[in-house]
Amino acid sequence: MDAFTFPQRWAYVPSEDVRYRHSCTAADGTPLYVYAWLEESGYMLTTTQNIRFQEEIVVELATNDFQQLQLHVLNFFAQHGGVGQAFARQ
C-alpha cells in the first residue's frame, strides 16, 4: 500500500490518522483506502480518500488485528470482481 498524507480534515476521519491507498484498484475500478489511527486501535477501509458519506466506508475494525484486516481486504476484492490494475508510482 502507498502512504498518502492530506492536510485537510474530512468528515468521519479524525486528524490524527494515517491513510494508505492499496496499490491496485478492484477489477471494477473501485479503489481501496485503509485508515489507521495513531492514538487508538483499529482500521477503517473506505472506497475514497475524501470520505463524505457513510456508504463510502467498507468496514471499521476496533482492533489492530492484521489478519482481520487482510480478510476484509480479500473480501472487498472478491465483492468487486477481483484485483484490477496497479496504480502508477508517483
C-alpha positions, -999 to +999 in steps of 0.1 A: +000+000+000+011+035-007+011+061+020-007+094+015-009+125+036-037+150+035-036+184+052-075+188+052-098+173+078-126+152+064-159+142+079-158+108+098-120+109+100-100+124+129-069+144+121-046+120+139-048+092+113-026+075+088-040+068+053-029+043+028-042+035-007-040-001-019-015-004-048-043-018-070-079-010-078-105-036-078-114-052-111-144-029-114-121+002-109-130+008-072-100+020-051-094+008-016-081+030+012-071+020+047-071+043+077-051+035+108-054+056+140-023+069+157-039+072+192-064+043+191-066+007+179-084-001+147-086+003+110-112+016+086-115+005+049-130+030+025-136+035-012-124+071-012-097+092+003-122+120+009-149+104+029-182+123+027-209+096+030-213+066+053-217+044+021-180+050+013-169+032+044-165-005+037-158-017+073-145-004+106-124-026+128-120-019+165-086-037+169-052-038+151-058-074+142-038-075+109-053-109+099-088-095+102-078-065+081-064-089+054-096-109+054-117-077+048-093-066+020-097-100+003-135-098+008-135-063-007-117-075-039-139-106-041-171-084-040-156-061-067-146-088-092-110-094-081-078-073-082-076-049-111-049-025-124-020-013-103-017+025-097+013+042-113+040+050-089+043+087-082 
